Amino acid sequence: MENQSGTAFERKRKLLIAAIMAAIILVLGLLLVIMIYALQVKNEGTTRDAHAPSAYVYEELEAANGMKLHVLRTSPSNITLAAIQNNVALTPHYGVNGGFFYEKALLSIAIVDSMPVNGALGEYGAGEENAKYARGTLVWDGAMDKLSVQVVRMASELKVMDHTRFWAQGGISMSLGQDQNWLKQVETEQAPLPDEKRLRSAAVYDRDGKLYLIVSSTKGSLQEFRDAIVEKVGSGRLQDGIFLDGDGSSQLRSAEKVLTGDNRPVVQMIALVK
């Protein structure tokens, strides 16, 4: 009887040890799975970060009139123009929305090294013209490393030193430094809905050649948006710039901020290279 009791006890002890060992193995297995998953996530995050542009400065500013501005400051040499046919927030790029469009056709100039970004040369909506009107077009001359605003109808009218080293983004003239005449120029260029409360986008540059890509997260008129930019951006050293497409098209993507407008797709964006 005593021998049977001892045998039963030994059996229970072995079963208990086996259960404990199984539990330890299970826990160790789970820990291993968690560690592998964590390493994968870390590696994926490192890869994404390594490829994300970083040669820019992000600022969030609020003007006295209540306009909230989100700004990406960079060098014009760090810019390209890209056809995306998507919401800026859903692309792999950092940057802001570009010019005006209708459906999938560009209505604003968008040229890189003499090539339109949204189609072949001569194709409607490719980005070779500011449709209907001569409009303010922001031009970076790579040979001179200089920005300017040129009021043109066609990309062929643009003046640069080297036609293989430049980009040009169409919009509406801001006429910075010409406070008496800018509204007349906006009217001449047929800016859409200048007096309505809308989300707004712009690209401006300062006397040192730095470029500022700006999107508002509050709605305002062109006057309010321009006033906010003059007040808060560039420390009083802004040279000139252009208004970009606005309202639901006002979109921005960076590591620090994502603005989706009204979630619509846009045809083209101004993108950071690095």
C-alpha positions as CSV (number, residue, x, y, z in Angstrom):
1,M,0.0,0.0,0.0
2,E,2.8,2.3,1.0
3,N,4.7,1.4,-2.3
4,Q,1.6,2.2,-4.4
5,S,1.2,5.6,-2.6
6,G,4.9,6.4,-3.3
7,T,4.5,5.4,-7.0
8,A,1.4,7.7,-7.3
9,F,3.3,10.6,-5.7
10,E,6.2,10.1,-8.0
11,R,3.9,10.0,-11.0
12,K,2.3,13.3,-9.9
13,R,5.7,14.9,-9.3
14,K,6.9,14.0,-12.8
15,L,3.6,15.3,-14.3
16,L,4.0,18.5,-12.4
17,I,7.6,18.9,-13.5
18,A,6.6,18.2,-17.1
19,A,3.8,20.8,-16.9
20,I,6.2,23.4,-15.4
21,M,8.7,22.7,-18.2
22,A,6.1,22.9,-20.9
23,A,4.9,26.2,-19.4
24,I,8.5,27.6,-19.4
25,I,9.0,26.5,-23.0
26,L,5.7,28.1,-24.0
27,V,6.7,31.4,-22.3
28,L,10.1,31.3,-23.8
29,G,8.6,30.7,-27.2
30,L,6.2,33.6,-26.8
31,L,9.1,35.9,-25.7
32,L,11.1,34.8,-28.8
33,V,8.1,35.6,-31.1
34,I,7.7,39.0,-29.4
35,M,11.4,39.7,-29.8
36,I,11.5,38.8,-33.5
37,Y,8.4,40.9,-34.1
38,A,9.9,43.9,-32.3
39,L,13.1,43.6,-34.3
40,Q,11.2,43.4,-37.5
41,V,9.2,46.6,-36.6
42,K,12.4,48.3,-35.6
43,N,14.1,47.4,-38.8
44,E,11.1,48.5,-40.9
45,G,11.0,51.8,-39.0
46,T,14.7,52.3,-39.6
47,T,14.3,51.6,-43.3
48,R,11.4,54.1,-43.6
49,D,13.3,56.8,-41.6
50,A,16.4,56.3,-43.7
51,H,14.5,57.0,-46.9
52,A,12.4,59.8,-45.6
53,P,13.5,63.4,-46.5
54,S,15.2,65.2,-43.7
55,A,16.8,68.3,-45.3
56,Y,14.0,70.6,-44.3
57,V,12.6,72.5,-41.2
58,Y,9.0,72.2,-40.2
59,E,7.2,75.1,-38.4
60,E,3.7,75.6,-37.2
61,L,2.8,79.3,-36.9
62,E,-0.3,81.3,-36.0
63,A,-0.8,84.8,-37.2
64,A,-2.6,87.6,-35.5
65,N,-5.7,87.1,-37.7
66,G,-6.0,83.5,-36.6
67,M,-4.6,81.8,-39.7
68,K,-2.6,78.7,-38.8
69,L,0.3,78.0,-41.1
70,H,2.3,74.8,-41.6
71,V,5.6,75.5,-43.2
72,L,8.3,73.3,-44.8
73,R,11.5,75.4,-45.2
74,T,14.2,74.0,-47.5
75,S,16.5,74.8,-50.4
76,P,15.0,75.0,-54.0
77,S,17.7,72.5,-55.1
78,N,16.0,70.0,-52.8
79,I,12.7,70.2,-54.7
80,T,11.2,68.2,-57.5
81,L,7.7,68.3,-59.0
82,A,5.8,65.0,-59.2
83,A,2.5,63.8,-60.8
84,I,0.8,61.8,-58.1
85,Q,-3.0,61.5,-59.0
86,N,-3.5,60.9,-55.3
87,N,-3.9,62.7,-52.0
88,V,-0.5,64.1,-50.9
89,A,-1.0,62.3,-47.5
90,L,-1.2,58.9,-49.3
91,T,2.1,59.3,-51.3
92,P,5.6,58.3,-50.1
93,H,6.7,61.9,-50.6
94,Y,7.1,64.8,-48.3
95,G,5.8,68.1,-49.6
96,V,2.7,70.0,-50.5
97,N,0.1,70.1,-53.3
98,G,1.0,71.9,-56.5
99,G,-1.0,73.8,-59.1
100,F,-4.5,73.9,-60.5
101,F,-6.1,70.9,-62.2
102,Y,-9.3,69.5,-63.7
103,E,-9.9,65.8,-63.3
104,K,-6.5,64.3,-64.2
105,A,-5.2,67.2,-66.3
106,L,-2.9,69.9,-65.0
107,L,-4.1,73.5,-65.6
108,S,-0.8,75.0,-64.3
109,I,2.8,74.7,-65.4
110,A,4.7,71.9,-63.8
111,I,8.1,71.5,-65.6
112,V,11.3,69.8,-64.5
113,D,14.3,70.2,-66.8
114,S,12.1,71.2,-69.7
115,M,9.9,68.1,-69.3
116,P,6.2,68.3,-68.1
117,V,5.6,66.1,-65.2
118,N,2.1,64.9,-66.1
119,G,2.5,63.6,-69.6
120,A,4.4,63.8,-72.9
121,L,5.4,67.1,-74.5
122,G,2.4,68.6,-76.3
123,E,-0.1,66.5,-74.5
124,Y,-3.1,68.3,-73.0
125,G,-2.8,68.7,-69.2
126,A,0.8,67.6,-69.1
127,G,2.0,70.7,-67.3
128,E,3.4,72.9,-70.2
129,E,0.9,75.8,-69.7
130,N,-1.1,77.9,-67.4
131,A,-4.5,77.3,-68.9
132,K,-6.3,80.4,-70.3
133,Y,-4.2,83.0,-68.5
134,A,-0.7,84.2,-68.0
135,R,-0.1,83.5,-64.3
136,G,2.6,83.8,-61.7
137,T,5.0,80.8,-62.1
138,L,7.7,80.1,-59.5
139,V,11.0,79.2,-61.3
140,W,14.2,77.8,-59.9
141,D,17.2,78.4,-62.3
142,G,19.6,75.6,-61.3
143,A,22.5,77.1,-63.2
144,M,22.2,80.3,-61.1
145,D,20.7,78.7,-58.1
146,K,18.1,81.5,-58.1
147,L,14.3,81.7,-57.6
148,S,12.0,84.1,-59.4
149,V,8.3,84.6,-60.2
150,Q,7.6,84.9,-63.9
151,V,4.2,85.7,-65.3
152,V,3.8,83.5,-68.3
153,R,1.1,81.6,-70.2
154,M,3.4,78.9,-71.7
155,A,6.4,77.1,-70.3
156,S,8.3,78.0,-73.5
157,E,8.2,81.6,-72.3
158,L,10.2,80.9,-69.2
159,K,13.7,82.5,-69.0
160,V,16.4,80.3,-67.4
161,M,20.2,80.0,-68.1
162,D,20.1,76.2,-68.6
163,H,17.0,74.5,-69.8
164,T,18.2,71.1,-68.5
165,R,18.6,72.4,-64.9
166,F,15.4,74.0,-63.6
167,W,11.9,73.5,-62.3
168,A,8.8,75.7,-62.7
169,Q,5.6,75.6,-60.7
170,G,2.6,77.5,-61.9
171,G,0.1,79.3,-59.6
172,I,-1.0,82.9,-58.9
173,S,1.3,85.8,-58.2
174,M,1.5,86.9,-54.6
175,S,3.4,90.1,-55.6
176,L,5.2,90.3,-52.2
177,G,6.6,93.8,-51.7
178,Q,3.9,95.3,-54.0
179,D,1.1,95.8,-51.4
180,Q,-0.6,98.5,-53.5
181,N,-0.9,96.4,-56.7
182,W,-1.1,92.7,-55.6
183,L,-4.9,92.5,-55.6
184,K,-5.1,94.0,-59.1
185,Q,-2.6,91.3,-60.3
186,V,-4.6,88.6,-58.6
187,E,-7.7,89.8,-60.5
188,T,-5.7,89.9,-63.8
189,E,-4.6,86.3,-63.3
190,Q,-8.2,85.3,-62.4
191,A,-7.4,83.7,-59.0
192,P,-10.4,81.5,-58.1
193,L,-12.5,82.5,-55.1
194,P,-10.1,85.1,-53.6
195,D,-12.5,86.5,-51.1
196,E,-14.0,83.2,-49.8
197,K,-12.9,81.5,-46.6
198,R,-10.9,78.6,-48.0
199,L,-7.9,76.5,-47.0
200,R,-4.9,77.9,-48.8
201,S,-1.4,76.9,-50.1
202,A,1.6,78.8,-51.2
203,A,5.3,78.7,-52.1
204,V,7.4,81.7,-51.2
205,Y,11.1,82.5,-51.0
206,D,13.3,84.9,-49.0
207,R,16.3,87.1,-49.9
208,D,18.7,84.3,-49.0
209,G,17.0,82.0,-51.5
210,K,15.3,79.7,-49.0
211,L,12.0,78.2,-50.1
212,Y,9.0,78.0,-47.9
213,L,6.1,75.6,-48.7
214,I,3.0,76.7,-46.8
215,V,-0.4,75.2,-46.2
216,S,-3.1,76.6,-43.9
217,S,-5.2,74.5,-41.6
218,T,-7.7,77.3,-41.1
219,K,-9.8,78.8,-43.7
220,G,-9.3,82.4,-44.9
221,S,-9.4,84.7,-47.9
222,L,-6.3,85.3,-50.1
223,Q,-5.8,88.6,-48.3
224,E,-5.9,86.9,-44.9
225,F,-3.5,84.2,-46.0
226,R,-1.1,86.6,-47.6
227,D,-1.1,88.8,-44.5
228,A,-0.4,85.8,-42.3
229,I,2.5,84.8,-44.4
230,V,4.0,88.3,-44.5
231,E,3.6,88.5,-40.7
232,K,4.9,85.1,-39.7
233,V,7.1,83.6,-42.4
234,G,10.7,84.4,-43.3
235,S,11.4,86.9,-40.5
236,G,10.5,89.9,-42.6
237,R,12.9,88.9,-45.4
238,L,10.5,87.4,-48.0
239,Q,11.2,88.2,-51.6
240,D,8.2,86.8,-53.6
241,G,6.1,83.8,-54.2
242,I,2.9,82.3,-55.6
243,F,-0.4,81.0,-54.4
244,L,-1.0,77.4,-55.2
245,D,-4.3,75.5,-55.6
246,G,-6.3,75.7,-52.4
247,D,-9.4,74.6,-50.4
248,G,-9.7,70.8,-50.5
249,S,-6.5,70.6,-52.5
250,S,-4.5,72.2,-49.7
251,Q,-2.4,69.2,-48.5
252,L,0.9,68.6,-46.8
253,R,2.9,65.6,-45.7
254,S,6.0,65.6,-43.5
255,A,7.3,63.6,-40.5
256,E,5.8,66.2,-38.2
257,K,2.4,66.9,-39.8
258,V,-0.1,65.5,-42.3
259,L,-2.9,67.7,-43.8
260,T,-5.3,65.9,-46.1
261,G,-7.5,68.9,-47.3
262,D,-10.9,67.3,-48.0
263,N,-9.3,64.0,-48.8
264,R,-9.5,64.5,-52.6
265,P,-6.8,63.3,-54.9
266,V,-4.6,66.0,-56.6
267,V,-2.8,65.7,-59.9
268,Q,0.6,67.1,-58.9
269,M,2.7,68.0,-55.8
270,I,5.9,69.9,-54.9
271,A,8.1,67.2,-53.3
272,L,11.2,67.2,-51.2
273,V,14.1,65.2,-52.7
274,K,16.0,64.5,-49.5
